[in-house]
Amino acid sequence: MRNLLGRLLERPGEELGRIADFWDVDLHGRDRYNDVAALYRTMTDLWAARDAWQQLDDATRTVIRLMESHEGKAVTPDVVASETGIDLEDVQTILRRLYAVGIVSMEADNPADHFEKRAPELFLPREIGMVLKRVDEEQNENSFDDDSLDALLATVFYPEIEAAATQWGARVTPGVHARAELVNIVRENLEHPERVSRYINNLSGTARDIWARLKAADGMLPVDGLFGGSKLNPAARRRVLRELGNPLLVWHGYEAGPDGPERVARIPRAILNPVRPEPAAVLDLQAVDEADLSEPVWASPYSAAWDLLTILRDVSQSGPRWRALVEGDSALERRFQKRLWLSDTETGSLPTGYLPFLAQIGASMGVLRDDTGRATPGSAARDWRESAFSTATEKMVHTWTTIESWPEGKERVDLSLWGASWPAFRATLLKALGELEEGRWYDEQSFIQRLLQREPDLLRQAHVGSVGQSQLAISLDVPAEIDDRRARILTLIIGTTLETAGVWLGLIERSRNRVNRWKALRLTSLGRWLIAKDRGEPALPSLGDAPLAVGANFQVLLYRPTPRRVWNLSSFAELQTLDRVSTYALTAEALIRSLASGIDLDQVVGYLEKQNGGPLPQNVAYTLAEWDRGYRRVWLRRAVLLLPEEGEDSERISAALRDAGLDPEILPDGKLSLTYDAPDAGERLYAAATRALRERGFAPLTQPDAPDGRVRRS
């Protein structure tokens, strides 16, 4: 094994102790594998490698460079001496020391014998070779020739950029994100003094002291002078330096000194004295003349709440599969065609994702629930359908703003977005919509561009895993193109959200220019009320002399819709049209369905007459009665049956039961019946009857050998 971890595992305990002393690692000795892991972490750490490199003399460094140039291949001391020009005995001394501190390893099974034979085969494990090579290259560069943040960030290795972005709060999936995207996240945090200050305040006291000392020294100090008179050991010092170095607040470099390059720590000028560019002028919203737009199809401002009520009625009657409801199912969507407000006026088809969106909102509110794979009314269904449409819509909007996913867009956009805070995104979007002038049309693209300019951190913590090529072309890993790609993705997300949830919940209306088909939007009065709360809720026009009217043609015209009226009508009438005045039809099928659910005709007629403001047309009342008579009812009751012994007086048994507070019924054949309704009441009633009869001198028999199990007088 030529890797460092394997070689450390082969070392005996006393050698691990010597290695730990050089690298300043505290070994506990209780578990060999834990000790090796601690050594490995330190020996591959960049800050520890810098400390180790500082302890080595020039000849030792030359030997390490030579061995690294062989790219992991084993070499003998003779080869090292020949290629470096160093005396062979000195080379052997150097190699013995490097072997003792774990920097080089040997191929042989008994490496201790090899120096005596003068032909050991040694190599540099690749992990330590890589980290020491990086330290060596740092000394040959002036890290601060170009103090611009972009130039410095371009020198940072990808894993360290990932680590820095994580330190600044980004949710990073290793190896997934474009480098430029991570660089943007880190740079934007480093260039904001308030963010830097907030981050520093959360560090350890020693780290805060070093930061203050560096700032007082104009941003640069020798590493050895950072800790003043502190007695921290090297391992503790490295921990403090990582606190400042991992988020890329403090950078390590070298400056020329009398004895060669000296290690320094520095705060780049762009972080120490940031110069924020003047913000660009905020783009103006482009107003659109309403005369240039196609007239949008009218829908009730409370269409989402009304449609969810329709879904709830269907769920209570048929109990569709839950997965089909929340994930979208073509057969289920066909069942709702022309029954929901947003159905296409010609084809009846529903907007893509509309049905699953309403179902998920309903589930989040507790109006719908999954009952072993079937959709059923939830615990909040009754209260929700009894509320006003405005209250119901307000609850839906509030629920939507708190959902941690993107149900309005997942059926339309093939997008994987990780780490997105959708509630924060929606709050920002609603705030921007609330600033629009109510009823005025605006160009949608100008609204989106203005929002992106004013809110550069919108979905900033989110990372795009994938997006459909047909919807958005993926760009290369170049900062400018990453910014452009992100803007286009956000434009797609915002536009989709406006087109779906914005319209579906009644917050906005959308239309298109008749000529160039550009999209336009305007804030509705309902949207103004829901977002700004600066006025009372919008009132619907009061149509008709009564809430509804029943015609002689069996049509019911709904003038003043409320959730309760819509719910009640849908129980015994069929929806025909949805409009400013919606139309229902009284049919035999709908009435029979209502009767089967336990509603009787008197309730239906009484409700219609009350809402109609008078009696029903004579032909309607007569036909409803005919449909009711044609409905063949069979009532089923649960009962405890008592069979008196032959010759026993049923009246005496009945009197005994009544005396015990029970309510028996004597059947024509002399048997007695104790009826009950609750399914779990049977056993209690049976026990009460048995106890009452026994206490009053009867012998209730239930054994198979008793004749007919009859009640006998004792």
N, C-alpha and C positions, 0 to 999 in steps of 0.2 A: 504494500500500500504506500503510495507516494503522497497521500494527503496528510495534513498535520494531525487531524483527529486520530487517525489510525496509528500514527507514530507515537503519539502521546499515550495511547492505550497500551502500547508495548513496553513503555518505560517502567522500570521498577519504582517502588515508592520513594526510595531515597533520592533518585534522580528527579522525580516530580517535585520533591521538596526544594532541590537546588534551583530548578526552573522557576518555581513559585517565588523564591527569594529575589531572583533577578527581575521578574515582572511585577513584583509587589502584589502578589495574590495571596489572600488568606485561605489556606486549605484547612478544612475541618478534620479530615482524616477518617471520618466515620463511614464514608461511602466513596470508593475509588472513582466510580463513574461521575459522581457529582464534582469531585475534585478535578478530574480531567475536563469536564464541561466548563468549570470556572476558568481553568487555564486557557482553554480554547477561545472562550469569549474575549478574554483580555488580550491574548496574543494576536488576535485578528482585529482588534479595535484600533482605529486610526490614531486616537490620542495616546494610547499605550505604546504604539509603534513609534510615535514621535519621541516619547520619553526614552524608549530603548535605543533608538538611533542616536540620540544625544549622548548616550553613555559610551558609544563605540568610537575608537580612534580611526584615523584615516586609513590605515592599513587594513583594518577589519572591514571597513566599508568597501574598500576595493575588492576584497575577497568575496563579499556578498554580491557585489555587482557582477563579478566574473561568474559566480555560480548561477545567478539569475539569468545570465545570458545563455546558459546551457538549457534553459527552459525545462527544468526538472530532471534532466538526465544526470546520472551519477558520474562524478569525476574523482580522480585520485589527487592527493596532495602534490604529486609531481606535475600534474597538468596545471593545477592552480598556480604553483610556483613558476612554471614555465610561462604561463600566459599573463601573469601579473608582474613578473620580474622581482618578486619578493623572495628572500632566502627561504629554502625549503624548511629549515628548522622553525623559522618564524611563522611560516604557513601552518605547520603542524600545531604550533602553540595556539595560533588564532583559531584553527578548526576545532581543537580540543575545547577551547572556551565557548565557541559557538555551539558545539554539540552539548556542552554542559548546561547552557541556558536555553536549549530547545530550538535554536534557530536553524541548525542543520541536523540532518538525520543520516543514518548509515543503512546500507543495504544488508550487511551481513547479519547472521544469527547471533554472533558473539562480537559485537562491535568493539568491546574493550581490547581485544587482541590486535586490532588492525593497525593501531598507531605504532606498535612495536614491529610489525611486519613491514611498515612504511608503504602499504598499498591499500589503505581503506578506500571504499567507494562511498562518497558522500553526495548528498543532493539537498537542494533547498525545497521543502514542501511548498506546493503551489500557493496555498493561502497566505503563508507568511511572506513568500516571495513577492506576491502581488502588493501587499500592504507596505512592505519595506521599499519596493520600487517606487511606489507613489510618494512616500516620504522623501526619497532621494530626489525625485523629480521636482518636488516642491522647492527644494533648496536651490535648484538651478533656475528657478523662475522668480521674477519679482511679482508677487501676487497682486500688487497694488499699483502697477503701472497705469492701468485704466480703472479708475475708482467708480465707474458707472455700474449701477446695480445689474443692468442687463448683461454687461460683459462678465461680471463676477458670477452671475447665475449660470452663464453658459459653460463655466468650468466645473460645475458641480455634477457629480455622478448621479445617474438616474435614481438608484436606491436612496440616496441622501435627499434628493428632491422629494421623493415620496415621503420620507420620514419628516422632512420639514413641513410639507403640506399637512401631514397628520398632526404635527405639533400645533399648527395654526387652526385646527378644528375640522379640517376636511375629512370626509369619510372615504378613505382611499382603499381600493382593492388592489393589492400588489400586482404589478405587471400588466395592468389593464389600461390605464389612462395615458393619453398622449402627454409627452414630456412638456410641450408648450402649455398645455392646459394647467399642469401642476405648477409650472414656473409662474404663470399669471396669478394663481392663487397666492403663492408665496410672496411675489413682488408687491401685490396690492396690499398685503398686510404689513410688509416692511416699510412701505412708503406712507403709512398712516401713523403719525406720532401717537395718537390716542390709543391705537391698537397695541403698538409697541409698549407704551406705558402700562396698559392694562395687563399685558403678558408679563412684563418684568415684575409687577406687583405680586404676581402669583408664584414667583420663584423663591428659592431658599434665601435666607438672610445673607449668606456668603456670596451667592450669585448677585444679589442686589448691590452689595458693597463693591464687587468687582465692576459692575456696570457703572456705578457712580464714579469709581476711580478712573475708569477708562474715559468717561465723558469729561471729567475734569482735566485729563491729560490730552485733550483734543483728539481722543479716539484711538490712541495707540500707546501700548506699554510692552516691555519685555515680559514674556510669559513668567519668568522667574520672579518678576516684581509685582505680579498681580495680587498675590496673597499677603503682601506686607509681612507682618510678624506672625502670621498664622502658622500653627504647628500641625496642619493637616498633613497626613501621609500622602504619597503620590496617588494612591487609588482614590482617596477622597477628593483630591484636587481634580482628578480626571472627571469625576462625577459632576463637579461644579462646572467645569469647562464644557461638558456635554450639555448641561442645562442651557448655556448660552450659545453653544455651537450648533446643536441639532436644529433649532429654528432659524439658523443662519443669521443670528443677530451679531455674533462675534465671529470673526474669521481669523484663522491661523495663517501665518506667513513667516517670511524671513527677511531680515535686513542685514546689510553688510556690517560686520564688526571687525575689531582688530584681530581677532582669532578666527575669523571666518564668519559664515552666516549665523545670525542670532535669531532665535525664535521670538516672534512678537505676536500679540493679539491685537486685533484692530476692529473698530466699528467703521464700516464703510461710510464715506461722506453722505451718500444718498440716504443712509439710515440716521446718521448723526444729525445732519442738517438737511432734512428733506425739502425739496422744492416742488411743490404741487403745481402742476400746470393749471392755468386758468380754465375753469369749466367752460365748455362750449355753450353757446346760447341755446336755450331750450327751444326745440322746434315748435312751431305754431301748429295748432290743430287746423286742418283744412275743412271749413264748413262746406256743405253740399246743398245745392238748391233742390228742394223736394220735388220740384216740377221735372227734374232730370231723372228721377228714380222711378222704378217700377213700384206700383202700390203693393205693399206686403199683404199677405192673406191674413184676415182678421182672426184672432183667436182670443178666447177669454184670458184676461190677465192672470187668472188663477187656474190655467189649464193643467199645470203640473199636479196641483193638489186634486183637481177633479179627476184627472186620469189615474192617479194613484188610488182614488176612491173606487174607480171602475175596476182596477186590478184587484183591490181588496174584495169587492163583491164576487168576482170570478173565483178568487182563491177560496172564499168561504163556501162556494157552491160546488167547486170541482176539485180543489186541492191538487193543482198541477205539480209536476216534479220540480223540486227546488232548484236543481242545477239548470234545468231548462229555462227557468224564470230569470235567474241572476246572470247566466252566461250567454243568453240569447239562443233561441230555437225557432227555426223558420215556421214550424207547424203552430207553435204557440203564438207567434207574431201574426200569422194569418187569422187566428181566432180573434185577435183584437183589431183587425183591420176595420176602419171606419167607426170604431167604438171609442177611439181616443182623439183628443183635440188635434194633435199634430199629425194625424194620418193624412197622406196625400189626397187632395180633393178629387183627383181623377182615378188613381190606381188603388187608393186606400192603404198603400204601404207605409210603414212607420220609418221615421228617421233612424239611421244606423246607430245602434247602441241606446236608443231611447228607452225601450222596455227594461233592459238590464239596469240602466241608470236609475229609473224610478224604483225598481225592486230593491236595489242596494240602499238607496236613501230610505225607503220604507223599512228595511231590515235594521238600519242603523238607528232609526227612531223607535223601534219596537212595534211598528204597525204590522210588519210581516215577520215570520220566523220559519226556520227550518225544523220540521218535526219528522225525524227519521226519514229524510229524503223527500218529504212532501211539504209544499208551501201551505201554511195555515195562518190565520190571523194571530198577531202578537198580542202581548199584554196591554199595549197602548192603543190598540185598534179602536176600542169603544170610545175612549176619551177623544181621540183624534178626529173621528168622524162626527162627533158632536160639537166640535169647535167651529168657529167661523172660517171661511175660506182665507181671509187675510191672516188669521192666526196660524192656520195650517201651512200656508205658504211661507210664513216667517220661520216656522219650525224647520221646514224643508231646507230653506236657504242656510239657516244656522247649522244644520246637520251637515250640509254639503261643505261648508267652509271648514269644518273640523275633521273631515275624512282624510286619512293619511295615504290615500291612493288617488288615482286619476280615473274614476269610473266613467266620466263623461267623454274621455278620449281614447280609452284603450281599444275600443272596437273600430276606431277610425285610423289611428296612427300606430304603425308597427315600430314602437319605440321602447327601448329599455333604458330607464333613467334611474340610477342608483343614488340614494342619499338625498332625494328631493324632499323639501319640506313643503308639501302641498298646501297646508293651512296658511303658512306665511305667504306663499305665492298668491293664493286667492284673496287674502287680506289686502295685499298690495294692488291687485287688479281691481277689487271693489272700491278701494280708495280712489283710484284713478277714474273709474266710471262715475263715482259720486261727484267728481269735480266738473262733469259735463253739464252743459245747460240742458235742462229737461225739454224734450220734444224737438230739439234741433239735431239735424242730421250732420254727421261728420264722416270724413273719409276714414275708413277702418285702418288702412295702412299707416296713415299719419298718426293715428292714435297709438298704434303698436310701437312705431319708431320713437315717438315721444316718451312712451312708458319705458322703453329700453334705455333711452338716454338718461332719463331721470332716476332710474333704478338699476344701476349697473350691477348690483349684487343680487338681482333677481335670480333665484334658483342657483346661486353661485356655488353652494355646497354640493349641488347635484353633478353627477358624472354620467355622460352618455355611454351606455354599453353598446347599443346598436340602434340604428334607425334605418328604415326601409330605403333602399337605394332609389326607388321610384319616387319617394317623397322628399329625399334630400341627398344630394351627392356628398360623399365623405371627402374631406380635403386632406392635404398632407400635414405633417407635423411641423408647421412653421407658425410662429406666434401670431402673425397677422391673419393667417388663414384659420387658425384655431379660433380667434376672436370672431371672424366672419362666420365660421361654422356654428359657433355657439349662438350668435345673433340669429342665424337662420333657423336653428332648432327652436329657440325661444319664440321667434315669430310664428312658427308652425304651432307651438303649444298654445300660445296666447290666442291665435286665430281660431284654433279648434275649440278652445274653452269658451270663447265668445259665441261661436256658432252653435255650440251644444248647450252647456249649462246656462250660459247667459241668456239665450233665447228660451230654452225649455222652462226655466224658472221665472220667466217674465221680467227679467231685469232690463233687457234691451230688446229693440227690434232691429232687424237687419234687412237691407235691400241691396239692389244693384243698379248701377247706372245703365240706362237703356241703351247707350251707344257703346261705351267701352267695357261694360260689365264690371267696373270696379265696385268693390264692396263698400257699403256705408252702414253706419249704425247710429242709433239714438237711444238715449236713456228714457225709459218709460216712467210714468208717474208712480207706478208700483215700485220700480227700481229705485227711484229717488227716496221713497218712503222707507224701503227696506235697508238702504245703504246709509243715507244721511240722517234719518230720524228727525228731520227738522220741521216736520209738519204732520198732520193727522193722516191716517190711512186713507187712500183714495176710495171714494164711494162709487159704487156701480149705479147706473141709471135705474130709477124705479119705474118699471114698465107694468102695464096692466092694472086693472082694478083690484085684482087678487093675486096671490103668489103664483097660481096656476089656473088654467081653464081647461075643462073637460068638454070636448065637442061631441055632437051627435055622431060623428064619424069615428068615434072611439080614440081620437087623438087627444093627447094631453100636452098643452103648451105650457112650458115652464118659463114664467116671466122673471121670477126672482129666485135664482138658484142659491141654495145653501148646501153645505155637505149633508145635513140631515134630510133635506128634501130630495137631493140626488140619491142618497142611500135608500130612502123609503120607496121612491119611484122605481128604482132599479130592481126592487124585490118583487114587484107584481106587474111591471110594464116593460115593453121592449123599446130600447133606444132606436130612434129613426134618424134624426139629424142633430148635429151640434152646431149652434149658431147663437146669435144674440138672444133669440128665443128658441130654445131647444125643444125638440118634439119627441114625445114618447107615444107608443101605441098600446092600447089595452087589447091583449090577445088571450085566447083560451090557454095556450101553452104557458104563457107567463103567469097567468092566474093560478093554474094548476100547480106550477112549480112553487108558487107562494103558499098555496094551501098545504102542499106536501111538507113545507118547512115549519108548519105549525100556526101559520096566520089564518084567521078565519075571514069569511066574506064581510062580516059586520065591521071588522077593523079596516079593511080596504075601503069599503064604501064610506065609513065614517071619516077616514083620513081625507079622501078625495073631496067630500062635501065640505069639510072644514077649510081645506086649502082653496077650494073653488069658490067659497063664499056663498054657497047655495046648493040645492039638490042637484043630483046628476040628471042629465037628459033621460027621459022615460025609457027610451029604447036601450040605452046603455045600462041602466039599473036592471032592466028585465033580462038582458042578455047575460050580465054578470051572474044573476041568480040562476039562470039556466046552466051556465058553466059550472056553478057550484053544485047544483043538484046532480049533474052528470059525473061529478067526482065521487067515486065509490070508496067511502071511507071504511076502514076497519081499525077499531081502537084496541090496542093490546095493553093489558094491565098485568102487573105482577101480583101474586097473591099467595097466602098460606091457606091451604085447603084442609078442612076438618071433616071427617066422616064419622058421625055418631054410630054407636053400636045399634043393631036392630032392636027396635022397641024403645030406644032412648029418645027423650023429648028434646028436639033441637032448640026449643024456646028456653029450656032451663040452661043449656050450655051457652046460648047467646046471652042470657041474663048474667051468668057467671063472668063472661068475658067483658060485658059492659061494666060490671061492678069493678073490674080491674082497670077500667079506663080505656079499653079497646073498643073498636067500632066494627063488630061483625055484621055480615050480611047473610041471611038465610036464603039459600037457593031453592028453586022449586022442587028439587028432588030430596030436600032435607039436609043437604050438606051445608056447611058454613064456610064463608070466605072472609079472610082478612087481607085487604088489598094494601099495596104500598107502591111508591113511585121511585124512590132512590134505590139504585141497584144494590147498595150495601146495607139497606135497611132490613132485608129479608131475614137474616140470621137473628137480628135483635128482636124482630116481631115474633119469630118462631119461638125463641126462648121465653119471651114475655107471656105468650099464650100457654106454653107448657107449664110455666110457674103458676099462672093464674088458675088453671084448671086443677092442678095438683093441690093447691092451697084450699080449693073449694070442694074437695072430695071426689074429683074425677081422676081417672087413670089414663093419661095420654100415652098411647102406645105408638112406638115407631119401629119396633123390631120386626124383622121379616116373618117370624113365626106367629106374630099377632094377627088374628083374622082381619085382613084388609087394613091393618094398622089403625083400627077404629078407636074412638074415644069411648072409654068404658067407665061406668059408675063403680067406685070401689066400695 
